[in-house]
């Protein structure tokens, strides 16, 4: 599922409930004004500062992140990231941590997403990782 579809699905309360969906991870989401922006599950918006795909410009994803009032969400923009960055695997550890946090209630994975200081057990916190630099990050 693409980034746009991931965010759209995260707004459909009836589908989320009937399909037991626990969280959404939207990579390089193309976001449009015309779709709902009322998340009902934890959602991660991941983009790259060099994504020049028109509807997926980082500024659009950030604006939608900021507009949304759902309390559990994250936004990160990989420094130098383009629309093809997901194919390189840079998001993989954060996808795992985000899903483990929200689907399995794993404290170490929650810290990997929502704190900046936990480097225990090889963690590389989303907003403070030397090997996966983010030019913008909010949790």
N, C-alpha and C positions, 0 to 999 in steps of 0.2 A: 504494500500500500504506500502511496506517495505521501509527502508531507502535508499537502492540502487535504487529502482524504483522511489522514490521521487526525488532523485538527477537527475537521467536520464531524467525524465519527465520535470524537470526544465531547461533542455538544448534544448528541442524540440520546437523551436520558432513557427512553424506552428501549432502544437497541442496546445500550450499554448494560442495562439491567437484564434484559432477556438473554443476552449472550455472555454475561458474566465478565465483562471487560473491566480490568482494574486500573489501567493507565494507558497513556499514549505517548509515543516518542516520534515527533515530527522532524524529519531531517530535511533541511533545505526547503521549507514549506513555501509553496506559492500561495499567497493569501490574497483574498479578494474581499472587497467591501460588502459584497452581496450575500455572504453566508453568515450564519449565526456565530457569535463569539461568546457563547455562554457555556464554558466548560463544565462538565459534571464529574470529571475524573482528573487525577493528576496528569499534567501534560508538560512535556519537554519540547521546547522550540530550539532546534539546533540549526545554525546557519554558518556562513563564512563571509568574512568582510570583502572578499573578492568575487562573490556570486553576482554575476551581472545578468542572470536570467530575469527578465522584466518583472514578472509577478512574484519572483522569489527574492527580490532585493532585500538585504538584511534590514533596511529601514522599515519595510512593510511588516516583516515578521516581528520586529521590536515594537512597532506601533500596536499590532494586535495583542501581543503579550501584555503591554502596558494597559490596554483597554479592558482586558479581561480581569474580572474581580475574583475569580476562583482563587482560593488561598494557597493551594498546593500546585506550584508550577515552577518551571525553571527556563531560563533563556541563556544561551551561550553562542558566541560567534567565534569560530576558530580563526586565528590570525593567519591570513593568506589563503583561507578556505574558499573554494569555488563550488559551483553546483555539483561537480563531480567528486567532491571530497568524500562523501559516504563510501564510494567504491574503494577508497584507500584504507578504510578500517579505522580512521581516527575517532569515530564516535563509538566504536564497539565497546570499550570498557565502560563508557558512561551509559550506554543502552543497558548493559548487563546490570550495572549498579542501580539505575533508575527503576528497572523492572524488579530486581531483587528487593529493593527498598519497599516498593509499593505492593508487590504481589506476595512476597515472602516475609516481609517485615524484618529484613536483615539490617541490624544497626550499623555495621561497618559500611555497607553499601549506601545507607542513608547519609552517613557522614561523608562519604566520597562525593556525593552530590551537594549536600546542603551545608557543609562546613569548608573552611579554607585552610585548616591547620592539621587535620589528621593525615599524617603520612605513615602511620603504622602499617605493618604487614604489606608494604609496597604500594599503599594507596597513593594516588596522584590526584588530589582533590580537583574537581572540575574547575573551580575559579582560581586555583593557585597551583598549577602544575607546570614545572619547568620544561617537560618534554612534550606537552600538548598545550601550547600557549593559546589563550583566549584573548581577543582584543576587547571583548565585552562579555560580562557574565553577571547574571542575577539569579538569585534563588530565594 
